[in-house]
Amino acid sequence: PSQPPSLFDARPSEDKPSTNNPFPFRCPRTRPMGERLAGAEKEVLVEIVRFTQKNGLKGAEGGWKDFLARNDKKFGASVSDPKKRTKDVLLVFLVTFSKDFQKYFRKLVRRHAERRAIEQYMNEFSGKISPEQKLVQLTTEHLDYRKNYYFPSYQEGWKVMRIGKVSSSMNSGAMLAIDCEMVLCHDGTEAVVRVCVVDNKLEVKLDTLVNPLKAVADYRTHITGVSKKDLEGVTCSLVDIQKSLKKILAKGKILVGHSLYRDLYG
């Protein structure tokens, strides 16, 4: 008897909707998850697959290339660019991941939809968008934004929550600039020793020295302006400064700074 058509029978470059069931050999408990992802545009699924590649994530059939090598008898992993694969193939790969991973994938889909909605709003009401919110839009559209500013909620220990209502603070124009000075410690890590925050009126909101609580190898005084003597008697810890920043950054403040993500990591 002839074999049923395979999901991989079409040439990889073709992107015609498949008439086959895209989940013909999946465990039943993963099927509803896959159907929820099926409503996403192909370009979103491409981004998610690339995300799994970049972070070395693996499903029940391994990583992306492992999956292709196992299931595509004709091309294997030789055509590994997700963009050159059909939407159905992308879906089948993504539903091989655990329930927790798929929750995260769906969150990425929602964020993409939200980003599209914001872009549409910006285009339709461009005359009403403040320069500050335009800055926010341009930042979120940057290719490195997700890499540097999204939380790694796909990792173990993170819980994906439902999206709440959008706060009115999203229309805020209040801006804060932050700068953190870092020293090199003997254990090879860097530690924060000074944090400064200024608002858009150039009013200093915070300027505090921080005790690194570990041995310092290089104060980098020519860059930080901080010396060993400056830190004598300083009791403020990283936890203390985080609490202070949390109060300052409430109610929709827009945070700006040079290599801001590095300061936030610090």
Rosetta constraint file for C-alpha pairs under 8 A:
AtomPair CA 5 CA 9 HARMONIC 6.69 0.50
AtomPair CA 5 CA 20 HARMONIC 7.64 0.50
AtomPair CA 6 CA 20 HARMONIC 7.87 0.50
AtomPair CA 7 CA 18 HARMONIC 7.51 0.50
AtomPair CA 7 CA 20 HARMONIC 6.84 0.50
AtomPair CA 7 CA 22 HARMONIC 7.09 0.50
AtomPair CA 7 CA 88 HARMONIC 7.45 0.50
AtomPair CA 7 CA 89 HARMONIC 6.89 0.50
AtomPair CA 8 CA 12 HARMONIC 7.69 0.50
AtomPair CA 8 CA 71 HARMONIC 7.64 0.50
AtomPair CA 8 CA 72 HARMONIC 5.70 0.50
AtomPair CA 8 CA 73 HARMONIC 7.96 0.50
AtomPair CA 8 CA 74 HARMONIC 7.93 0.50
AtomPair CA 8 CA 89 HARMONIC 7.41 0.50
AtomPair CA 10 CA 14 HARMONIC 6.65 0.50
AtomPair CA 12 CA 79 HARMONIC 7.20 0.50
AtomPair CA 12 CA 84 HARMONIC 5.52 0.50
AtomPair CA 12 CA 85 HARMONIC 4.85 0.50
AtomPair CA 12 CA 86 HARMONIC 6.65 0.50
AtomPair CA 13 CA 84 HARMONIC 4.79 0.50
AtomPair CA 13 CA 85 HARMONIC 6.18 0.50
AtomPair CA 13 CA 86 HARMONIC 7.58 0.50
AtomPair CA 14 CA 84 HARMONIC 7.43 0.50
AtomPair CA 14 CA 85 HARMONIC 7.34 0.50
AtomPair CA 14 CA 86 HARMONIC 6.69 0.50
AtomPair CA 15 CA 84 HARMONIC 7.85 0.50
AtomPair CA 15 CA 85 HARMONIC 7.05 0.50
AtomPair CA 15 CA 86 HARMONIC 4.89 0.50
AtomPair CA 15 CA 87 HARMONIC 7.09 0.50
AtomPair CA 16 CA 86 HARMONIC 7.17 0.50
AtomPair CA 17 CA 86 HARMONIC 7.67 0.50
AtomPair CA 17 CA 87 HARMONIC 7.56 0.50
AtomPair CA 17 CA 88 HARMONIC 7.60 0.50
AtomPair CA 18 CA 22 HARMONIC 7.56 0.50
AtomPair CA 18 CA 88 HARMONIC 6.87 0.50
AtomPair CA 22 CA 88 HARMONIC 5.47 0.50
AtomPair CA 22 CA 89 HARMONIC 7.46 0.50
AtomPair CA 22 CA 91 HARMONIC 7.35 0.50
AtomPair CA 22 CA 92 HARMONIC 6.38 0.50
AtomPair CA 23 CA 31 HARMONIC 7.00 0.50
AtomPair CA 23 CA 92 HARMONIC 6.10 0.50
AtomPair CA 26 CA 30 HARMONIC 6.95 0.50
AtomPair CA 26 CA 31 HARMONIC 6.93 0.50
AtomPair CA 26 CA 92 HARMONIC 7.98 0.50
AtomPair CA 26 CA 95 HARMONIC 7.83 0.50
AtomPair CA 26 CA 96 HARMONIC 7.63 0.50
AtomPair CA 27 CA 31 HARMONIC 6.87 0.50
AtomPair CA 28 CA 32 HARMONIC 7.88 0.50
AtomPair CA 29 CA 33 HARMONIC 7.97 0.50
AtomPair CA 30 CA 34 HARMONIC 6.40 0.50
AtomPair CA 30 CA 95 HARMONIC 6.11 0.50
AtomPair CA 30 CA 96 HARMONIC 7.57 0.50
AtomPair CA 30 CA 98 HARMONIC 7.98 0.50
AtomPair CA 30 CA 99 HARMONIC 7.34 0.50
AtomPair CA 31 CA 35 HARMONIC 6.25 0.50
AtomPair CA 31 CA 95 HARMONIC 7.29 0.50
AtomPair CA 32 CA 36 HARMONIC 6.39 0.50
AtomPair CA 33 CA 37 HARMONIC 6.57 0.50
AtomPair CA 33 CA 95 HARMONIC 6.97 0.50
AtomPair CA 33 CA 99 HARMONIC 7.59 0.50
AtomPair CA 33 CA 102 HARMONIC 6.78 0.50
AtomPair CA 34 CA 38 HARMONIC 6.09 0.50
AtomPair CA 34 CA 91 HARMONIC 6.61 0.50
AtomPair CA 34 CA 92 HARMONIC 7.60 0.50
AtomPair CA 34 CA 94 HARMONIC 7.48 0.50
AtomPair CA 34 CA 95 HARMONIC 5.39 0.50
AtomPair CA 35 CA 39 HARMONIC 7.16 0.50
AtomPair CA 36 CA 106 HARMONIC 7.62 0.50
AtomPair CA 37 CA 91 HARMONIC 7.24 0.50
AtomPair CA 37 CA 105 HARMONIC 7.88 0.50
AtomPair CA 37 CA 106 HARMONIC 6.41 0.50
AtomPair CA 37 CA 109 HARMONIC 7.69 0.50
AtomPair CA 38 CA 91 HARMONIC 6.78 0.50
AtomPair CA 40 CA 44 HARMONIC 6.45 0.50
AtomPair CA 40 CA 45 HARMONIC 6.95 0.50
AtomPair CA 40 CA 109 HARMONIC 6.51 0.50
AtomPair CA 41 CA 45 HARMONIC 6.73 0.50
AtomPair CA 42 CA 46 HARMONIC 6.17 0.50
AtomPair CA 42 CA 87 HARMONIC 5.50 0.50
AtomPair CA 43 CA 47 HARMONIC 6.34 0.50
AtomPair CA 43 CA 83 HARMONIC 7.51 0.50
AtomPair CA 44 CA 48 HARMONIC 6.37 0.50
AtomPair CA 44 CA 109 HARMONIC 6.56 0.50
AtomPair CA 44 CA 112 HARMONIC 7.19 0.50
AtomPair CA 45 CA 49 HARMONIC 6.17 0.50
AtomPair CA 45 CA 87 HARMONIC 7.42 0.50
AtomPair CA 45 CA 90 HARMONIC 6.51 0.50
AtomPair CA 45 CA 91 HARMONIC 7.40 0.50
AtomPair CA 46 CA 50 HARMONIC 6.19 0.50
AtomPair CA 46 CA 82 HARMONIC 5.47 0.50
AtomPair CA 46 CA 83 HARMONIC 5.88 0.50
AtomPair CA 46 CA 90 HARMONIC 7.18 0.50
AtomPair CA 47 CA 51 HARMONIC 6.06 0.50
AtomPair CA 48 CA 52 HARMONIC 6.38 0.50
AtomPair CA 48 CA 105 HARMONIC 6.83 0.50
AtomPair CA 48 CA 108 HARMONIC 7.54 0.50
AtomPair CA 49 CA 53 HARMONIC 6.40 0.50
AtomPair CA 49 CA 64 HARMONIC 7.30 0.50
AtomPair CA 49 CA 82 HARMONIC 6.78 0.50
AtomPair CA 49 CA 90 HARMONIC 7.17 0.50
AtomPair CA 49 CA 94 HARMONIC 7.37 0.50
AtomPair CA 50 CA 54 HARMONIC 6.10 0.50
AtomPair CA 50 CA 82 HARMONIC 7.15 0.50
AtomPair CA 51 CA 55 HARMONIC 6.24 0.50
AtomPair CA 52 CA 56 HARMONIC 5.83 0.50
AtomPair CA 52 CA 57 HARMONIC 4.81 0.50
AtomPair CA 52 CA 58 HARMONIC 7.26 0.50
AtomPair CA 52 CA 63 HARMONIC 7.56 0.50
AtomPair CA 52 CA 64 HARMONIC 7.66 0.50
AtomPair CA 53 CA 57 HARMONIC 6.38 0.50
AtomPair CA 53 CA 63 HARMONIC 7.05 0.50
AtomPair CA 53 CA 64 HARMONIC 6.68 0.50
AtomPair CA 56 CA 63 HARMONIC 7.08 0.50
AtomPair CA 57 CA 63 HARMONIC 6.23 0.50
AtomPair CA 58 CA 62 HARMONIC 4.60 0.50
AtomPair CA 58 CA 63 HARMONIC 4.33 0.50
AtomPair CA 58 CA 64 HARMONIC 7.50 0.50
AtomPair CA 58 CA 97 HARMONIC 7.08 0.50
AtomPair CA 59 CA 63 HARMONIC 6.29 0.50
AtomPair CA 59 CA 93 HARMONIC 7.79 0.50
AtomPair CA 59 CA 94 HARMONIC 7.55 0.50
AtomPair CA 59 CA 96 HARMONIC 4.97 0.50
AtomPair CA 59 CA 97 HARMONIC 4.13 0.50
AtomPair CA 59 CA 98 HARMONIC 6.88 0.50
AtomPair CA 60 CA 96 HARMONIC 5.13 0.50
AtomPair CA 60 CA 97 HARMONIC 6.05 0.50
AtomPair CA 60 CA 98 HARMONIC 7.81 0.50
AtomPair CA 61 CA 66 HARMONIC 6.75 0.50
AtomPair CA 61 CA 67 HARMONIC 5.56 0.50
AtomPair CA 61 CA 96 HARMONIC 6.61 0.50
AtomPair CA 62 CA 66 HARMONIC 5.34 0.50
AtomPair CA 62 CA 67 HARMONIC 6.04 0.50
AtomPair CA 63 CA 67 HARMONIC 6.10 0.50
AtomPair CA 64 CA 68 HARMONIC 6.35 0.50
AtomPair CA 64 CA 80 HARMONIC 7.72 0.50
AtomPair CA 64 CA 93 HARMONIC 7.14 0.50
AtomPair CA 65 CA 69 HARMONIC 6.05 0.50
AtomPair CA 65 CA 77 HARMONIC 5.22 0.50
AtomPair CA 65 CA 80 HARMONIC 6.43 0.50
AtomPair CA 66 CA 70 HARMONIC 6.16 0.50
AtomPair CA 66 CA 77 HARMONIC 7.34 0.50
AtomPair CA 67 CA 71 HARMONIC 6.14 0.50
AtomPair CA 67 CA 93 HARMONIC 6.84 0.50
AtomPair CA 68 CA 72 HARMONIC 5.33 0.50
AtomPair CA 68 CA 76 HARMONIC 5.21 0.50
AtomPair CA 68 CA 77 HARMONIC 5.01 0.50
AtomPair CA 68 CA 80 HARMONIC 7.59 0.50
AtomPair CA 69 CA 73 HARMONIC 7.24 0.50
AtomPair CA 69 CA 75 HARMONIC 7.92 0.50
AtomPair CA 69 CA 76 HARMONIC 4.17 0.50
AtomPair CA 69 CA 77 HARMONIC 4.92 0.50
AtomPair CA 70 CA 76 HARMONIC 7.10 0.50
AtomPair CA 71 CA 76 HARMONIC 7.21 0.50
AtomPair CA 72 CA 76 HARMONIC 4.74 0.50
AtomPair CA 72 CA 77 HARMONIC 7.64 0.50
AtomPair CA 75 CA 79 HARMONIC 6.56 0.50
AtomPair CA 79 CA 84 HARMONIC 7.34 0.50
AtomPair CA 80 CA 84 HARMONIC 7.71 0.50
AtomPair CA 80 CA 85 HARMONIC 7.99 0.50
AtomPair CA 81 CA 85 HARMONIC 7.11 0.50
AtomPair CA 82 CA 90 HARMONIC 7.19 0.50
AtomPair CA 85 CA 89 HARMONIC 6.42 0.50
AtomPair CA 85 CA 90 HARMONIC 6.98 0.50
AtomPair CA 86 CA 90 HARMONIC 6.57 0.50
AtomPair CA 87 CA 91 HARMONIC 6.21 0.50
AtomPair CA 88 CA 92 HARMONIC 6.20 0.50
AtomPair CA 89 CA 93 HARMONIC 6.32 0.50
AtomPair CA 90 CA 94 HARMONIC 6.29 0.50
AtomPair CA 91 CA 95 HARMONIC 6.27 0.50
AtomPair CA 92 CA 96 HARMONIC 6.84 0.50
AtomPair CA 93 CA 97 HARMONIC 7.75 0.50
AtomPair CA 94 CA 102 HARMONIC 7.47 0.50
AtomPair CA 95 CA 102 HARMONIC 7.19 0.50
AtomPair CA 97 CA 101 HARMONIC 6.01 0.50
AtomPair CA 97 CA 102 HARMONIC 6.46 0.50
AtomPair CA 98 CA 102 HARMONIC 6.31 0.50
AtomPair CA 99 CA 103 HARMONIC 6.27 0.50
AtomPair CA 100 CA 104 HARMONIC 6.57 0.50
AtomPair CA 100 CA 154 HARMONIC 7.52 0.50
AtomPair CA 101 CA 105 HARMONIC 6.25 0.50
AtomPair CA 101 CA 154 HARMONIC 6.00 0.50
AtomPair CA 102 CA 106 HARMONIC 6.11 0.50
AtomPair CA 103 CA 107 HARMONIC 6.34 0.50
AtomPair CA 103 CA 160 HARMONIC 6.79 0.50
AtomPair CA 104 CA 108 HARMONIC 6.44 0.50
AtomPair CA 104 CA 153 HARMONIC 7.06 0.50
AtomPair CA 104 CA 154 HARMONIC 5.83 0.50
AtomPair CA 104 CA 160 HARMONIC 6.74 0.50
AtomPair CA 105 CA 109 HARMONIC 6.44 0.50
AtomPair CA 106 CA 110 HARMONIC 6.27 0.50
AtomPair CA 107 CA 111 HARMONIC 6.17 0.50
AtomPair CA 107 CA 160 HARMONIC 7.94 0.50
AtomPair CA 108 CA 112 HARMONIC 6.19 0.50
AtomPair CA 109 CA 113 HARMONIC 6.34 0.50
AtomPair CA 110 CA 114 HARMONIC 6.14 0.50
AtomPair CA 111 CA 115 HARMONIC 6.05 0.50
AtomPair CA 112 CA 116 HARMONIC 6.23 0.50
AtomPair CA 113 CA 117 HARMONIC 6.21 0.50
AtomPair CA 114 CA 118 HARMONIC 6.19 0.50
AtomPair CA 115 CA 119 HARMONIC 6.17 0.50
AtomPair CA 116 CA 120 HARMONIC 6.14 0.50
AtomPair CA 117 CA 121 HARMONIC 6.14 0.50
AtomPair CA 118 CA 122 HARMONIC 6.04 0.50
AtomPair CA 118 CA 137 HARMONIC 7.84 0.50
AtomPair CA 119 CA 123 HARMONIC 6.17 0.50
AtomPair CA 119 CA 137 HARMONIC 7.74 0.50
AtomPair CA 120 CA 124 HARMONIC 6.15 0.50
AtomPair CA 121 CA 125 HARMONIC 5.90 0.50
AtomPair CA 121 CA 126 HARMONIC 7.72 0.50
AtomPair CA 122 CA 126 HARMONIC 5.06 0.50
AtomPair CA 122 CA 129 HARMONIC 6.79 0.50
AtomPair CA 125 CA 129 HARMONIC 6.63 0.50
AtomPair CA 129 CA 133 HARMONIC 6.38 0.50
AtomPair CA 129 CA 134 HARMONIC 6.49 0.50
AtomPair CA 130 CA 134 HARMONIC 6.20 0.50
AtomPair CA 130 CA 173 HARMONIC 7.46 0.50
AtomPair CA 131 CA 135 HARMONIC 6.21 0.50
AtomPair CA 132 CA 136 HARMONIC 6.51 0.50
AtomPair CA 132 CA 173 HARMONIC 5.50 0.50
AtomPair CA 132 CA 175 HARMONIC 7.90 0.50
AtomPair CA 132 CA 254 HARMONIC 7.94 0.50
AtomPair CA 133 CA 137 HARMONIC 6.22 0.50
AtomPair CA 133 CA 171 HARMONIC 7.15 0.50
AtomPair CA 133 CA 172 HARMONIC 7.75 0.50
AtomPair CA 133 CA 173 HARMONIC 6.88 0.50
AtomPair CA 134 CA 138 HARMONIC 6.24 0.50
AtomPair CA 135 CA 139 HARMONIC 6.14 0.50
AtomPair CA 136 CA 140 HARMONIC 6.26 0.50
AtomPair CA 136 CA 254 HARMONIC 7.74 0.50
AtomPair CA 137 CA 141 HARMONIC 6.31 0.50
AtomPair CA 138 CA 142 HARMONIC 6.50 0.50
AtomPair CA 139 CA 145 HARMONIC 6.80 0.50
AtomPair CA 140 CA 145 HARMONIC 5.75 0.50
AtomPair CA 140 CA 146 HARMONIC 7.80 0.50
AtomPair CA 141 CA 145 HARMONIC 7.07 0.50
AtomPair CA 144 CA 148 HARMONIC 6.11 0.50
AtomPair CA 145 CA 149 HARMONIC 5.73 0.50
AtomPair CA 145 CA 150 HARMONIC 7.49 0.50
AtomPair CA 146 CA 150 HARMONIC 4.98 0.50
AtomPair CA 148 CA 261 HARMONIC 6.05 0.50
AtomPair CA 149 CA 261 HARMONIC 6.67 0.50
AtomPair CA 152 CA 158 HARMONIC 7.97 0.50
AtomPair CA 153 CA 158 HARMONIC 5.05 0.50
AtomPair CA 153 CA 159 HARMONIC 6.97 0.50
AtomPair CA 153 CA 160 HARMONIC 7.14 0.50
AtomPair CA 154 CA 158 HARMONIC 6.80 0.50
AtomPair CA 166 CA 170 HARMONIC 7.35 0.50
AtomPair CA 168 CA 172 HARMONIC 7.74 0.50
AtomPair CA 169 CA 251 HARMONIC 5.78 0.50
AtomPair CA 169 CA 252 HARMONIC 4.67 0.50
AtomPair CA 169 CA 253 HARMONIC 7.97 0.50
AtomPair CA 170 CA 252 HARMONIC 5.94 0.50
AtomPair CA 171 CA 252 HARMONIC 7.85 0.50
AtomPair CA 172 CA 252 HARMONIC 5.83 0.50
AtomPair CA 172 CA 253 HARMONIC 6.73 0.50
AtomPair CA 172 CA 254 HARMONIC 7.67 0.50
AtomPair CA 173 CA 253 HARMONIC 7.35 0.50
AtomPair CA 173 CA 254 HARMONIC 7.09 0.50
AtomPair CA 174 CA 199 HARMONIC 7.70 0.50
AtomPair CA 174 CA 200 HARMONIC 7.11 0.50
AtomPair CA 174 CA 252 HARMONIC 7.57 0.50
AtomPair CA 174 CA 253 HARMONIC 5.30 0.50
AtomPair CA 174 CA 254 HARMONIC 6.08 0.50
AtomPair CA 175 CA 199 HARMONIC 5.75 0.50
AtomPair CA 175 CA 200 HARMONIC 5.40 0.50
AtomPair CA 175 CA 253 HARMONIC 5.59 0.50
AtomPair CA 175 CA 254 HARMONIC 4.56 0.50
AtomPair CA 175 CA 255 HARMONIC 5.90 0.50
AtomPair CA 175 CA 256 HARMONIC 7.16 0.50
AtomPair CA 176 CA 197 HARMONIC 6.55 0.50
AtomPair CA 176 CA 198 HARMONIC 5.64 0.50
AtomPair CA 176 CA 199 HARMONIC 4.34 0.50
AtomPair CA 176 CA 200 HARMONIC 6.14 0.50
AtomPair CA 176 CA 253 HARMONIC 6.76 0.50
AtomPair CA 176 CA 254 HARMONIC 6.11 0.50
AtomPair CA 176 CA 255 HARMONIC 5.00 0.50
AtomPair CA 176 CA 256 HARMONIC 6.11 0.50
AtomPair CA 177 CA 197 HARMONIC 5.57 0.50
AtomPair CA 177 CA 198 HARMONIC 5.25 0.50
AtomPair CA 177 CA 199 HARMONIC 6.16 0.50
AtomPair CA 177 CA 200 HARMONIC 7.61 0.50
AtomPair CA 177 CA 255 HARMONIC 5.87 0.50
AtomPair CA 177 CA 256 HARMONIC 4.78 0.50
AtomPair CA 177 CA 257 HARMONIC 5.30 0.50
AtomPair CA 178 CA 195 HARMONIC 7.30 0.50
AtomPair CA 178 CA 196 HARMONIC 5.72 0.50
AtomPair CA 178 CA 197 HARMONIC 4.52 0.50
AtomPair CA 178 CA 198 HARMONIC 6.63 0.50
AtomPair CA 178 CA 255 HARMONIC 7.25 0.50
AtomPair CA 178 CA 256 HARMONIC 6.64 0.50
AtomPair CA 178 CA 257 HARMONIC 5.65 0.50
AtomPair CA 178 CA 260 HARMONIC 7.59 0.50
AtomPair CA 178 CA 263 HARMONIC 7.85 0.50
AtomPair CA 179 CA 195 HARMONIC 5.94 0.50
AtomPair CA 179 CA 196 HARMONIC 5.37 0.50
AtomPair CA 179 CA 197 HARMONIC 6.64 0.50
AtomPair CA 179 CA 257 HARMONIC 6.69 0.50
AtomPair CA 179 CA 258 HARMONIC 7.74 0.50
AtomPair CA 179 CA 260 HARMONIC 7.78 0.50
AtomPair CA 179 CA 263 HARMONIC 6.63 0.50
AtomPair CA 180 CA 192 HARMONIC 6.46 0.50
AtomPair CA 180 CA 193 HARMONIC 7.53 0.50
AtomPair CA 180 CA 194 HARMONIC 5.71 0.50
AtomPair CA 180 CA 195 HARMONIC 4.62 0.50
AtomPair CA 180 CA 196 HARMONIC 6.51 0.50
AtomPair CA 180 CA 263 HARMONIC 5.57 0.50
AtomPair CA 180 CA 266 HARMONIC 7.70 0.50
AtomPair CA 181 CA 192 HARMONIC 5.80 0.50
AtomPair CA 181 CA 193 HARMONIC 5.82 0.50
AtomPair CA 181 CA 194 HARMONIC 5.13 0.50
AtomPair CA 181 CA 195 HARMONIC 6.56 0.50
AtomPair CA 181 CA 224 HARMONIC 5.36 0.50
AtomPair CA 182 CA 190 HARMONIC 6.04 0.50
AtomPair CA 182 CA 191 HARMONIC 5.30 0.50
AtomPair CA 182 CA 192 HARMONIC 4.57 0.50
AtomPair CA 182 CA 193 HARMONIC 5.85 0.50
AtomPair CA 182 CA 194 HARMONIC 7.38 0.50
AtomPair CA 182 CA 219 HARMONIC 7.91 0.50
AtomPair CA 182 CA 224 HARMONIC 6.99 0.50
AtomPair CA 182 CA 266 HARMONIC 7.81 0.50
AtomPair CA 183 CA 190 HARMONIC 5.51 0.50
AtomPair CA 183 CA 191 HARMONIC 5.47 0.50
AtomPair CA 183 CA 192 HARMONIC 6.57 0.50
AtomPair CA 183 CA 193 HARMONIC 6.83 0.50
AtomPair CA 183 CA 216 HARMONIC 6.88 0.50
AtomPair CA 183 CA 217 HARMONIC 7.81 0.50
AtomPair CA 183 CA 218 HARMONIC 6.02 0.50
AtomPair CA 183 CA 219 HARMONIC 4.93 0.50
AtomPair CA 183 CA 220 HARMONIC 6.19 0.50
AtomPair CA 183 CA 224 HARMONIC 7.82 0.50
AtomPair CA 184 CA 188 HARMONIC 6.62 0.50
AtomPair CA 184 CA 189 HARMONIC 6.13 0.50
AtomPair CA 184 CA 190 HARMONIC 4.70 0.50
AtomPair CA 184 CA 191 HARMONIC 6.65 0.50
AtomPair CA 184 CA 216 HARMONIC 6.02 0.50
AtomPair CA 184 CA 217 HARMONIC 5.64 0.50
AtomPair CA 184 CA 218 HARMONIC 5.07 0.50
AtomPair CA 184 CA 219 HARMONIC 6.51 0.50
AtomPair CA 184 CA 220 HARMONIC 7.67 0.50
AtomPair CA 185 CA 189 HARMONIC 5.47 0.50
AtomPair CA 185 CA 190 HARMONIC 5.77 0.50
AtomPair CA 185 CA 191 HARMONIC 6.96 0.50
AtomPair CA 185 CA 214 HARMONIC 6.93 0.50
AtomPair CA 185 CA 215 HARMONIC 5.76 0.50
AtomPair CA 185 CA 216 HARMONIC 4.18 0.50
AtomPair CA 185 CA 217 HARMONIC 4.83 0.50
AtomPair CA 185 CA 218 HARMONIC 6.71 0.50
AtomPair CA 186 CA 215 HARMONIC 5.86 0.50
AtomPair CA 186 CA 216 HARMONIC 5.73 0.50
AtomPair CA 186 CA 217 HARMONIC 4.95 0.50
AtomPair CA 190 CA 266 HARMONIC 7.64 0.50
AtomPair CA 191 CA 212 HARMONIC 5.63 0.50
AtomPair CA 191 CA 266 HARMONIC 6.74 0.50
AtomPair CA 192 CA 210 HARMONIC 6.48 0.50
AtomPair CA 192 CA 211 HARMONIC 7.83 0.50
AtomPair CA 192 CA 212 HARMONIC 6.26 0.50
AtomPair CA 192 CA 238 HARMONIC 7.29 0.50
AtomPair CA 192 CA 266 HARMONIC 6.25 0.50
AtomPair CA 193 CA 209 HARMONIC 5.52 0.50
AtomPair CA 193 CA 210 HARMONIC 4.35 0.50
AtomPair CA 193 CA 211 HARMONIC 6.00 0.50
AtomPair CA 193 CA 212 HARMONIC 6.04 0.50
AtomPair CA 193 CA 226 HARMONIC 7.73 0.50
AtomPair CA 193 CA 231 HARMONIC 7.98 0.50
AtomPair CA 194 CA 207 HARMONIC 7.23 0.50
AtomPair CA 194 CA 208 HARMONIC 5.59 0.50
AtomPair CA 194 CA 209 HARMONIC 4.32 0.50
AtomPair CA 194 CA 210 HARMONIC 5.40 0.50
AtomPair CA 194 CA 226 HARMONIC 7.98 0.50
AtomPair CA 195 CA 206 HARMONIC 7.12 0.50
AtomPair CA 195 CA 207 HARMONIC 5.69 0.50
AtomPair CA 195 CA 208 HARMONIC 5.46 0.50
AtomPair CA 195 CA 209 HARMONIC 6.61 0.50
AtomPair CA 195 CA 210 HARMONIC 7.54 0.50
AtomPair CA 195 CA 241 HARMONIC 7.90 0.50
AtomPair CA 196 CA 204 HARMONIC 7.62 0.50
AtomPair CA 196 CA 205 HARMONIC 7.62 0.50
AtomPair CA 196 CA 206 HARMONIC 5.23 0.50
AtomPair CA 196 CA 207 HARMONIC 4.32 0.50
AtomPair CA 196 CA 208 HARMONIC 6.60 0.50
AtomPair CA 197 CA 204 HARMONIC 6.06 0.50
AtomPair CA 197 CA 205 HARMONIC 5.36 0.50
AtomPair CA 197 CA 206 HARMONIC 4.90 0.50
AtomPair CA 197 CA 207 HARMONIC 6.51 0.50
AtomPair CA 198 CA 202 HARMONIC 5.56 0.50
AtomPair CA 198 CA 203 HARMONIC 5.48 0.50
AtomPair CA 198 CA 204 HARMONIC 4.48 0.50
AtomPair CA 198 CA 205 HARMONIC 5.43 0.50
AtomPair CA 198 CA 206 HARMONIC 7.07 0.50
AtomPair CA 199 CA 203 HARMONIC 5.48 0.50
AtomPair CA 199 CA 204 HARMONIC 6.67 0.50
AtomPair CA 199 CA 205 HARMONIC 6.86 0.50
AtomPair CA 205 CA 248 HARMONIC 7.85 0.50
AtomPair CA 208 CA 241 HARMONIC 7.95 0.50
AtomPair CA 209 CA 231 HARMONIC 7.07 0.50
AtomPair CA 209 CA 234 HARMONIC 6.88 0.50
AtomPair CA 209 CA 236 HARMONIC 7.01 0.50
AtomPair CA 210 CA 231 HARMONIC 7.53 0.50
AtomPair CA 210 CA 234 HARMONIC 6.63 0.50
AtomPair CA 210 CA 235 HARMONIC 7.19 0.50
AtomPair CA 210 CA 236 HARMONIC 5.13 0.50
AtomPair CA 210 CA 237 HARMONIC 5.50 0.50
AtomPair CA 210 CA 238 HARMONIC 6.52 0.50
AtomPair CA 210 CA 241 HARMONIC 7.52 0.50
AtomPair CA 211 CA 231 HARMONIC 6.58 0.50
AtomPair CA 211 CA 234 HARMONIC 5.75 0.50
AtomPair CA 211 CA 235 HARMONIC 6.04 0.50
AtomPair CA 211 CA 236 HARMONIC 5.82 0.50
AtomPair CA 211 CA 237 HARMONIC 5.37 0.50
AtomPair CA 211 CA 238 HARMONIC 7.40 0.50
AtomPair CA 212 CA 216 HARMONIC 7.95 0.50
AtomPair CA 212 CA 237 HARMONIC 6.95 0.50
AtomPair CA 212 CA 238 HARMONIC 7.35 0.50
AtomPair CA 213 CA 237 HARMONIC 7.53 0.50
AtomPair CA 219 CA 224 HARMONIC 7.39 0.50
AtomPair CA 219 CA 226 HARMONIC 6.62 0.50
AtomPair CA 219 CA 227 HARMONIC 6.03 0.50
AtomPair CA 219 CA 228 HARMONIC 7.10 0.50
AtomPair CA 220 CA 224 HARMONIC 5.85 0.50
AtomPair CA 220 CA 225 HARMONIC 7.60 0.50
AtomPair CA 220 CA 226 HARMONIC 7.50 0.50
AtomPair CA 221 CA 225 HARMONIC 4.61 0.50
AtomPair CA 221 CA 226 HARMONIC 5.10 0.50
AtomPair CA 221 CA 227 HARMONIC 5.74 0.50
AtomPair CA 226 CA 230 HARMONIC 6.13 0.50
AtomPair CA 226 CA 231 HARMONIC 7.73 0.50
AtomPair CA 227 CA 231 HARMONIC 6.95 0.50
AtomPair CA 228 CA 232 HARMONIC 6.81 0.50
AtomPair CA 236 CA 240 HARMONIC 5.93 0.50
AtomPair CA 236 CA 241 HARMONIC 6.96 0.50
AtomPair CA 237 CA 241 HARMONIC 6.39 0.50
AtomPair CA 238 CA 242 HARMONIC 6.15 0.50
AtomPair CA 239 CA 243 HARMONIC 6.38 0.50
AtomPair CA 240 CA 244 HARMONIC 6.47 0.50
AtomPair CA 241 CA 245 HARMONIC 6.15 0.50
AtomPair CA 242 CA 246 HARMONIC 6.11 0.50
AtomPair CA 243 CA 247 HARMONIC 6.64 0.50
AtomPair CA 244 CA 248 HARMONIC 6.55 0.50
AtomPair CA 245 CA 249 HARMONIC 6.00 0.50
AtomPair CA 246 CA 250 HARMONIC 6.44 0.50
AtomPair CA 249 CA 253 HARMONIC 5.55 0.50
AtomPair CA 249 CA 255 HARMONIC 7.89 0.50
AtomPair CA 256 CA 260 HARMONIC 6.63 0.50
AtomPair CA 259 CA 263 HARMONIC 7.12 0.50
AtomPair CA 260 CA 264 HARMONIC 6.36 0.50
AtomPair CA 261 CA 265 HARMONIC 6.13 0.50
AtomPair CA 262 CA 266 HARMONIC 6.25 0.50
